[in-house]
Amino acid sequence: MSTGYKASRRNFLKISSLTGGGLILGFSWLESEAEVTAIINTSNFAGNLQFNNYLSIGTDGIVTIMSPNPELGQNIMTSFPMIVAEELDADWTKVKAVQAPLDTKAFDRQLTGGSGAVPHSWKRLRQAGAAARQMLIDAAAKKMNVMNNEFTTENGFVIHKSGTRFSYGELAEEASKLPVPTDVKLKEVKDFKLIGTRVKNVENRKIVTGKAGFGLDFYRDGMVFATIQRPPAFGSKIKSVDDTAAKAMPGVTEVVRFGNNVAVVGKSTWEIFKAKKVLKIEYEHDSKLESTADHQAIFTEMMSSDKPQVKRKDGNVDAAFASAAKVIRNEYQCPFIAHSPMEPMNFFAHVREDGIELVGPLQLPASSRAAVSKLLNVPEEKITVDITRLGGGFGRRLKSDYVLEAAELSSIIKKPVKLIWSREDDMMGGSYRPAVRYRFEAALDASGNLIGYKLRGVGINVGNAVREDNFPSGAVENLLIESVDYQSPITTGAWRAPITNFLAFAEQSFIDEVAKAAGKDPFTFRNELLEKAKTSPVGAVKYNPNRFQAVMNEVKKRSQWGEKKGVHQGFSVYFSHASYVAQVAEVAMEAGKPVVKKVIAACDCGVVINKSGAEQQVKGGIVDGYGHAMFGKLSFKDGVPQESNFNNYRLVRMKEIPEVETWFVENEIDPTGLGEPALPPTGGAVANAIFKATGTRMKNQPFIEEPLFNKPPVKSSVKPSGKPA
């Protein structure tokens, strides 16, 4: 039994002395086998517990599961219990989910990122539910003194072939005394009753009533509030500080300079935000501060670099291009963009002599704890981390900067502190999606076959701007993929569907260009390549051509490709986070400009857990992908972000969101990622539809800045009365 198990068991025993007996089935997130311990008490055990890692069944039939992964809207606190409840044959109305604290000894992969939570925990959760179900059956068999193969389970009951029924609550205490089965049979996918249906988010009521417990909601008696003034320009540092006026402001208790920060501490958020505005800080810098114009020059230089990192090389690329009947070249570029979650960065920290308490919205709680441990030289076992619900993350909360700020400040002022970033802090001092430029080259033979392919990706702080094992790698005999990176003081990091969020747009737009040059339909051209990847692959690839083709066929059918009147259709398909998404965007011309009316998506993410949650993930990814491709941009002048809030950082508006239609390819493959895969193909589908409508290729994001969208609107030929002009 692990240390984490023992600690959590103590929590259960403490609560059980008040609330009663029942079955507690613990399961390790590192292993697939379950462990069990009994809580023996004559009163009722409701199972509504906190801070442990066990599946519990109370004598009232309540099933509780601790969800270790941070919840930021990916619906994990609904999906995890659904998986357990399916194998358990539980009554869904009696299932509860509770957010677990950080416990690396009890839980494995306790994070949110990479669309990997369900794929990682799928089998573990199923086995935990199945083990509990078997123990309940064994308890019923013992009670009736018959064989356990005479029972079935349904909706929270164990049912004997004679018709005798026992509720799970009735059997919980007896089941807790039985050995834990080590080999349990899992259901066939065709027998699922709960998985694959539409289930409402278990926290819906809490969210709409303000009880969900986001980071900004957290409050602790005796804590102080803090806000930090960071250097406005990336690459600058503090030279001098005059905090006289700030200290004299109402509610301000102290002003603290630490590192390259100046913190204003006080009694309320409003008071400290006002005081921060009167700080007088002078900055200096050792080197030139970067502007967007500088980045353009840097990209051009890197495109000509003779020292790229070669990521993949197949065949003889030079010979293929030399013999080509036709060569197609183009470049695509994207700017920096902010994460801009609805909930700005915030965190609570209390550094005491005996340990540290950390509470807030995190995507990587273990990494944050390790960073605080290193910063303050405090052993990790003396640091507790409680995870609140996240008001959005999109990769921003993978960083620990705001956690470190709160912890260091608390250690200095010797008080519990709630650090809060303003929207301007969040947008101007954040970590951004890197700016990237891609150059594609394709060689076609006289029959329109792709015989050569080149890709060079250059980016700011990317490290690797390409995905060398994705399509069309493996389908082209002569292929070269390389990258060049530039290190900038502007902080960058993972942004939803890292790298592929823009690479997919650029790649899918270019493949459409090549298909047109080859005189082939976009589906036909890609299908030919995928057939080659199936029959005679060139090197190793990460994707499955059959699954690629399945989503392509599905979206082609659902969109009535090429058959609709009055709209122009664009196609895109992409593989990321082990899932496949194909999309068709539909564009209509209004007042001389293209307007996206609808996006149809077909997805293969394996078994769909919650149809409702899955549809929301796909639709959200499409809206996110479309909005940022169309409008998103963060620019710099002398190191300072020029967009600071939603008044000048453009997001998609409600009235601009197109209709989204979502379909799933049904199969029995174990679940793969879904939080990110729907975003990458959206930009390409929209851009290809715009090209169909206008003949203009979108090469740079945001699209709204392209000349096509800045032409004077075409005047309507209809008067307000409706009569022809």
Number of C-alpha atoms within 10 A of each C-alpha: 8 9 11 16 20 13 16 18 21 12 14 22 17 10 17 22 15 12 19 19 27 34 31 26 25 23 24 22 23 14 11 16 19 23 21 22 19 21 23 18 15 13 14 16 28 21 28 18 19 19 19 28 28 27 27 29 31 26 24 18 25 23 30 27 29 22 25 29 27 29 25 21 17 22 21 23 24 22 25 24 26 27 25 28 29 24 26 27 23 26 18 17 10 15 22 22 23 19 22 23 24 24 24 15 14 24 23 16 17 22 21 25 22 19 21 18 25 21 17 16 18 18 19 22 28 24 25 27 27 25 27 32 26 24 25 30 27 24 25 29 18 15 12 11 10 13 13 18 11 13 20 16 21 14 16 22 24 26 18 21 10 8 9 12 17 19 19 33 25 20 25 28 25 20 30 24 16 16 11 19 15 11 11 17 11 15 13 8 14 8 9 14 12 19 21 17 15 14 17 14 18 17 17 12 12 11 14 9 9 11 12 16 17 21 24 21 12 14 13 10 6 9 17 22 23 32 26 25 19 19 21 16 22 21 20 22 18 17 11 11 13 12 20 12 13 22 21 12 16 14 16 23 17 16 22 16 16 11 11 13 16 21 22 27 29 25 16 15 20 11 19 28 22 15 24 24 11 15 19 13 15 13 14 13 13 8 8 10 19 19 16 19 12 13 19 14 10 16 23 12 11 20 17 10 12 8 10 17 15 13 16 16 17 17 15 13 18 12 12 21 21 12 15 18 14 17 18 15 15 14 16 21 23 24 24 21 23 26 22 22 18 11 18 23 29 25 25 30 26 23 24 14 10 8 14 25 17 22 22 25 28 33 27 22 31 17 15 22 26 16 17 24 19 12 12 14 10 18 14 16 11 14 19 16 20 19 24 24 20 25 18 22 25 21 24 26 27 21 20 19 15 19 27 20 23 27 26 19 26 24 19 12 15 13 16 25 26 29 27 24 21 17 18 15 19 22 25 24 22 21 24 23 28 24 25 24 24 24 18 19 19 23 24 23 17 11 9 19 19 25 20 27 25 19 21 23 28 29 27 26 21 23 14 18 26 22 19 22 16 17 23 18 27 25 26 24 22 23 26 22 22 21 25 25 20 14 11 14 14 22 16 21 19 21 22 25 23 20 20 24 24 31 25 24 33 29 23 24 29 25 22 25 20 25 21 14 14 19 12 15 12 20 18 11 20 23 17 14 20 23 15 17 25 15 10 13 17 18 16 11 17 14 21 17 19 13 19 23 19 19 24 26 16 19 28 20 11 15 22 11 15 11 8 11 6 9 21 24 29 27 30 32 29 28 23 27 17 20 23 29 31 29 32 31 29 29 28 19 16 11 13 16 18 20 19 22 17 20 27 23 31 28 30 28 26 22 19 25 23 24 17 16 23 23 20 17 21 25 21 18 23 27 24 22 27 30 21 22 27 22 17 23 23 21 17 21 14 18 20 21 20 18 19 18 16 12 8 11 18 18 19 17 9 8 6 14 17 18 14 17 18 17 18 20 20 14 14 12 12 14 23 24 22 32 26 27 32 32 29 32 35 37 32 33 29 32 31 33 29 27 21 17 20 16 10 15 17 24 19 19 23 21 22 16 13 16 10 17 13 10 10 10 11 10 8 12 11 10 9 9 7 8 8 9 9
